[in-house]
């Protein structure tokens, strides 16, 4: 399943920074450093080819990793050129508020780059960059004056925190999971290991690199059931699910069995967006395939007023989850009031993730994710034609958007042959429809 999940430049760069405990002048995972060297984009950035604010911390982490080991001077120069030319543009282009994860990570990466002697902004920070720093200060002040509440814990972003907010070793190591990681985050775990030398963290990192290879996944381990769900949804939206009837049937039977047997367990706040995303997608696919299931499982968040308030205050973290919830509510039966309420709430959150109406007409403003959200909100599900929906998805598809890890999303990748199959499938159906239309005109 990891072959469908592209490596994260940000996470890989952090793992590449770890020095070998035996030979401190050498990286512990040289293959990860090699991946960073070999996977810079043509424009000088790292990360997805579609430039978004995600590209900024990914590029910063990558040039920091290269600078740490004094390699890739040309790559570093190209990365700095990209940051000089694109930071202001990307920050200005981004609408809908600064995401919490970005407000914490981006300033932290800039400070670390400065400590490494990298002059990212030799003329000083621009206004847009200063706004991000100010947003971070607001977050830190809120943490100091509150008990944390439903906010994601700061140690999730350990690698980007100023030393004063990292706390004592035991303060962030108490967040270790059973596998030795901090929140299943490679970057946070890498930082924790570099600070403490914790054995559990080391074993987690070694197991992860052995499993993932040179490039590290956005989160590890990856929920393989979720990846299967996303692949099924991807095939159906491409319009070629009929060619994979048996594999899809096996996945859905297994999913239904787990849905019925597995007991509901409270999710940790860090896991909540992904859990809602998974449960909503599972509900949607199961109902589409004819299984009789209740919406109670994925609508349980609607019964917690504090959780709803948290989602509204941190809507950027829940856009993917609410997108899945909104799509799931299309399959609503009469008198399912809980689904109706979920539809209203998810619509409200998704609207917050879109730019204001006076900016929507500018095609440069909307990201691919926002275009999907806008299409979902503006077109009634029952008024859509499957054939045209398939075409739109094929034309727009660069992979399956999956909200996973610290940043906004990543894309599951499928072989090019799948897109070719979907295109051929569409053309065949189009030819059949045209023939039928000619017959009707006679």
C-alpha positions in Angstrom: 0.0 0.0 0.0 2.9 2.4 0.6 3.6 2.3 -3.2 0.4 4.4 -3.6 1.4 7.0 -1.1 4.0 9.4 -2.4 6.9 10.3 -0.1 6.7 13.6 1.9 9.7 15.9 1.2 9.2 17.6 4.6 9.2 14.4 6.6 12.0 12.8 4.6 14.2 15.9 5.1 13.7 15.8 8.8 14.7 12.1 8.9 17.7 13.0 6.7 18.9 15.5 9.4 19.4 12.8 12.0 23.1 12.3 12.7 24.5 8.8 13.1 24.9 8.1 16.9 28.2 6.4 16.2 29.5 8.9 13.6 28.0 12.3 14.3 29.4 13.8 11.1 27.4 11.4 9.0 23.7 11.0 8.5 22.0 8.1 10.2 19.8 7.6 7.1 21.9 8.5 4.1 19.3 7.1 1.7 16.9 9.8 2.9 19.4 12.5 2.3 20.0 11.1 -1.2 16.2 11.2 -1.8 16.2 14.9 -0.9 19.1 15.5 -3.3 17.4 13.7 -6.2 13.8 15.0 -5.8 14.0 18.7 -6.2 11.4 20.1 -8.6 12.5 22.1 -11.7 11.5 25.4 -10.2 13.6 24.8 -7.1 10.9 23.7 -4.7 10.3 20.4 -3.0 7.0 18.7 -2.6 4.0 18.6 -4.9 4.4 20.1 -8.4 1.3 22.1 -7.8 2.7 25.0 -5.8 0.8 25.7 -2.6 1.8 26.9 0.8 2.7 23.3 1.6 5.7 23.8 -0.7 7.3 26.4 1.6 8.0 24.3 4.7 8.9 21.3 2.5 11.5 23.4 0.6 12.8 25.0 3.8 13.3 21.6 5.5 15.0 20.2 2.4 17.6 23.0 2.1 18.2 22.8 5.9 18.9 19.0 5.6 21.3 19.6 2.7 23.0 22.4 4.6 23.3 20.2 7.7 25.6 17.8 5.8 27.2 20.4 3.5 26.0 18.8 0.3 23.9 20.0 -2.7 25.0 23.6 -2.8 23.4 24.1 -6.2 20.1 22.6 -4.9 20.2 24.9 -1.9 20.7 28.0 -4.2 17.8 26.9 -6.4 15.7 26.4 -3.3 16.5 29.8 -2.0 15.6 31.4 -5.3 12.3 29.6 -5.2 11.6 30.9 -1.7 12.6 34.5 -2.6 10.4 34.5 -5.7 7.4 32.5 -4.5 6.8 33.0 -0.8 5.0 36.3 -0.9 3.0 35.1 -3.9 1.9 31.8 -2.3 1.0 33.4 1.0 -1.0 36.2 -0.7 -2.7 33.7 -3.0 -3.8 31.5 -0.1 -7.2 32.4 1.2 -9.4 31.1 4.0 -7.1 31.9 6.9 -3.6 30.6 7.8 -3.8 26.9 8.9 -2.7 26.2 12.4 -0.1 23.7 11.2 1.4 26.2 8.8 1.5 29.0 11.3 3.6 26.8 13.6 5.8 25.0 11.2 6.7 27.8 8.7 8.2 30.3 11.2 10.0 27.4 12.9 11.6 26.4 9.7 12.6 30.0 8.9 14.3 30.3 12.3 16.1 27.0 11.9 17.3 28.0 8.5 18.7 31.2 9.9 20.5 29.2 12.6 22.1 27.1 9.9 23.4 30.3 8.2 20.8 30.3 5.3 19.7 33.7 4.2 16.2 33.1 3.2 15.1 36.7 3.3 18.2 38.8 3.4 16.2 42.0 3.2 14.0 41.1 6.1 10.5 39.5 6.4 7.8 40.7 4.1 4.4 41.7 5.5 2.8 38.4 4.6 5.6 36.5 6.4 5.2 38.7 9.4 1.5 37.9 9.5 2.4 34.2 9.8 4.7 34.9 12.7 2.0 37.0 14.4 -0.4 34.1 14.0 2.0 31.8 15.6 2.3 34.2 18.6 -1.5 34.1 19.0 -1.4 30.3 19.0 1.3 30.3 21.7 -0.5 32.8 23.8 -3.7 30.8 23.6 -1.8 27.7 24.7 -0.4 29.6 27.7 -3.7 30.9 28.8 -5.8 27.7 28.3 -5.6 24.1 29.2 -5.3 23.0 25.6 -8.9 22.0 25.2 -9.6 20.4 21.9 -6.5 21.9 20.2 -3.9 19.6 18.7 -1.0 19.3 21.2 2.0 21.5 20.4 4.4 18.5 20.6 2.9 17.3 17.3 5.0 20.1 15.8 8.0 19.5 18.1 10.6 20.0 15.3 9.3 23.5 14.6 8.8 24.8 18.2 11.1 27.3 19.8 13.1 25.7 22.7 11.1 27.5 25.3 7.9 25.7 24.1 9.5 22.3 23.7 9.4 21.7 27.4 11.3 19.0 29.3 12.0 15.7 27.7 9.4 13.9 29.7 6.8 16.5 28.7 6.9 15.5 25.0 7.9 11.9 25.4 4.7 11.3 27.3 3.0 11.6 23.9 4.8 8.5 22.6 2.7 5.9 20.9 3.1 2.2 21.4 5.3 2.0 18.3 7.7 4.6 19.7 6.6 7.5 17.6 5.2 10.9 18.5 1.8 11.0 17.0 3.0 8.7 14.1 4.8 11.8 12.8 8.3 11.0 11.3 9.4 14.7 11.7 8.4 15.1 15.4 9.8 11.7 16.2 13.1 12.5 14.4 13.4 15.7 16.4 12.6 13.9 19.7 15.3 11.3 19.0 17.9 14.0 18.2 17.0 15.8 21.5 16.7 12.7 23.8 18.3 9.8 22.0 15.3 7.8 23.1 15.6 4.1 22.1 11.9 3.7 21.2 12.1 6.6 18.8 15.2 5.2 17.2 13.5 1.8 16.7 10.5 3.4 15.2 12.6 5.5 12.7 14.7 2.5 11.7 11.6 0.3 11.1 9.9 3.2 9.1 12.9 3.7 6.8 13.3 0.0 6.3 9.6 -0.2 5.3 9.3 3.0 3.3 12.7 3.0 1.6 14.4 6.3 0.7 11.4 8.6 0.8 9.4 8.8 4.0 5.6 8.7 4.1 3.6 11.7 5.5 2.7 9.6 8.5 3.8 6.2 9.6 2.3 3.6 9.9 -0.3 4.3 7.3 -3.9 3.0 7.8 -4.0 0.4 5.0 -7.8 0.0 5.2 -8.0 3.8 4.5 -5.8 3.5 1.5 -7.9 0.7 0.1 -11.1 2.8 0.6 -9.5 5.7 -1.2 -8.5 3.5 -4.1 -12.0 2.2 -4.4 -13.4 5.7 -4.4 -10.8 6.8 -6.9 -11.7 4.0 -9.3 -15.5 4.7 -9.0 -15.0 8.4 -9.6 -12.9 7.7 -12.7 -15.8 5.6 -14.0 -13.9 2.3 -14.3 -15.0 0.5 -11.1 -16.8 -2.0 -13.3 -13.4 -3.4 -14.4 -12.5 -4.2 -10.8 -15.7 -5.7 -9.5 -14.2 -8.6 -7.6 -11.4 -6.6 -5.8 -13.8 -3.9 -4.9 -16.3 -6.4 -3.6 -13.7 -8.0 -1.4 -12.7 -4.7 0.1 -16.3 -3.7 0.7 -17.2 -7.1 2.3 -14.2 -6.8 4.6 -15.1 -3.2 5.4 -18.7 -4.1 6.2 -17.6 -6.9 8.5 -15.3 -4.5 10.4 -18.0 -1.8 10.5 -20.4 -4.2 12.2 -18.0 -5.8 14.6 -15.6 -3.0 15.6 -16.7 -1.0 18.6 -16.7 2.7 18.6 -13.8 4.1 20.4 -13.1 7.8 21.3 -10.5 9.3 19.0 -7.6 11.4 20.1 -7.8 14.9 18.9 -4.8 14.5 16.6 -6.5 11.5 14.9 -10.0 13.0 14.7 -9.9 14.6 11.3 -8.6 11.5 9.7 -11.0 9.3 11.6 -14.0 11.3 10.5 -12.7 11.3 6.9 -12.3 7.5 7.0 -15.7 6.8 8.6 -17.5 9.2 6.2 -15.9 7.6 3.1 -16.6 4.1 4.4 -20.3 5.0 5.0 -20.6 6.6 1.5 -19.1 3.6 -0.3 -21.0 1.0 1.7 -24.3 2.7 1.0 -23.5 3.1 -2.6 -22.7 -0.6 -2.8 -26.1 -1.5 -1.2 -25.1 -2.4 2.4 -27.5 -1.5 5.1 -25.7 0.6 7.7 -26.5 3.4 10.1 -24.9 6.8 10.0 -24.5 6.8 13.8 -20.8 5.8 13.6 -19.5 8.7 11.5 -22.0 11.3 12.8 -21.0 10.8 16.4 -19.0 14.1 16.4 -22.3 15.9 15.9 -23.3 15.0 19.5 -20.3 16.9 21.1 -20.8 20.7 21.2 -17.2 21.3 22.2 -15.9 19.3 19.3 -18.2 21.2 16.9 -16.9 24.5 18.3 -13.3 23.3 17.9 -14.0 22.3 14.2 -15.3 25.8 13.5 -12.3 27.5 15.1 -9.9 25.2 13.3 -11.8 24.7 10.1 -8.6 24.4 8.0 -7.7 21.2 9.8 -11.1 19.6 9.1 -11.7 20.6 5.4 -10.9 17.1 4.2 -13.1 15.5 6.9 -16.0 17.8 6.2 -15.7 17.2 2.5 -16.1 13.5 3.0 -19.0 14.1 5.4 -20.8 16.3 2.9 -20.4 13.7 0.1 -21.6 11.0 2.5 -24.8 13.0 3.2 -25.9 12.7 -0.4 -26.9 9.1 0.4 -29.4 10.2 3.0 -32.8 8.5 3.5 -35.9 10.3 4.8 -36.1 11.1 8.5 -32.3 10.7 9.0 -32.1 14.0 10.8 -28.6 13.3 12.1 -27.4 13.2 8.5 -29.3 16.4 7.7 -27.6 18.2 10.6 -24.2 16.8 9.5 -24.9 18.1 5.9 -25.7 21.6 7.2 -22.7 21.7 9.5 -20.2 20.4 6.9 -21.5 22.9 4.4 -20.8 25.7 6.9 -17.2 24.5 7.4 -16.5 24.0 3.7 -17.8 27.5 2.9 -15.2 28.9 5.3 -12.5 27.1 3.3 -13.4 29.0 0.1 -12.3 32.5 -0.8 -14.8 35.3 -0.8 -17.1 35.7 -3.8 -15.2 38.6 -5.2 -12.1 36.4 -5.5 -13.7 33.2 -6.9 -13.7 34.5 -10.5 -9.9 34.5 -10.5 -8.8 30.9 -11.5 -5.4 31.4 -9.9 -7.0 31.8 -6.5 -8.7 28.4 -6.1 -6.5 25.4 -5.3 -7.4 21.9 -6.6 -8.9 21.1 -3.3 -11.0 24.2 -3.2 -12.2 23.5 -6.8 -13.4 20.1 -5.7 -15.2 21.6 -2.7 -16.8 24.4 -4.8 -18.0 21.8 -7.3 -19.5 19.7 -4.6 -21.3 22.6 -3.0 -22.6 24.2 -6.2 -24.0 21.2 -8.0 -26.9 19.1 -6.6 -25.9 15.5 -6.4 -29.1 14.2 -8.0 -28.9 16.7 -10.8 -25.4 15.4 -11.9 -24.8 13.0 -14.8 -22.3 10.3 -13.9 -20.8 10.3 -17.4 -19.9 14.0 -17.2 -18.7 13.6 -13.6 -16.3 10.9 -14.7 -15.0 13.2 -17.5 -14.4 16.1 -15.1 -12.7 13.8 -12.6 -10.5 12.3 -15.3 -9.5 15.7 -16.6 -8.8 17.1 -13.1 -7.3 14.0 -11.7 -3.6 14.2 -10.7 -4.1 11.6 -8.0 -6.5 11.1 -5.1 -6.5 13.9 -2.6 -6.0 12.4 0.9 -5.9 14.6 4.0 -3.2 12.9 6.0 -0.2 14.0 8.0 0.5 17.5 9.3 -0.1 19.5 6.2 -3.3 20.0 4.2 -3.1 16.9 2.0 -1.2 14.5 -0.1 -2.1 12.6 -3.2 -2.4 8.9 -3.7 -0.9 7.9 -7.0 -2.1 5.3 -9.3 -0.4 3.8 -12.4 -0.9 5.8 -15.6 -2.6 2.7 -17.0 -5.6 3.4 -14.7 -6.1 6.9 -16.2 -5.7 5.4 -19.7 -8.3 2.8 -18.9 -10.7 5.4 -17.5 -10.2 7.6 -20.6 -10.8 4.7 -22.9 -13.9 3.7 -20.9 -15.3 7.2 -21.3 -14.6 7.3 -25.0 -16.3 4.0 -25.5 -19.4 5.1 -23.6 -19.4 8.4 -25.5 -19.4 6.5 -28.8 -22.4 4.4 -27.6 -24.4 7.4 -26.5 -23.7 9.1 -29.9 -24.9 6.1 -31.7 -28.0 5.9 -29.6 -28.7 9.6 -30.2 -28.4 9.1 -34.0 -30.9 6.2 -33.8 -33.4 8.5 -31.9 -33.1 11.2 -34.6 -34.1 8.9 -37.4 
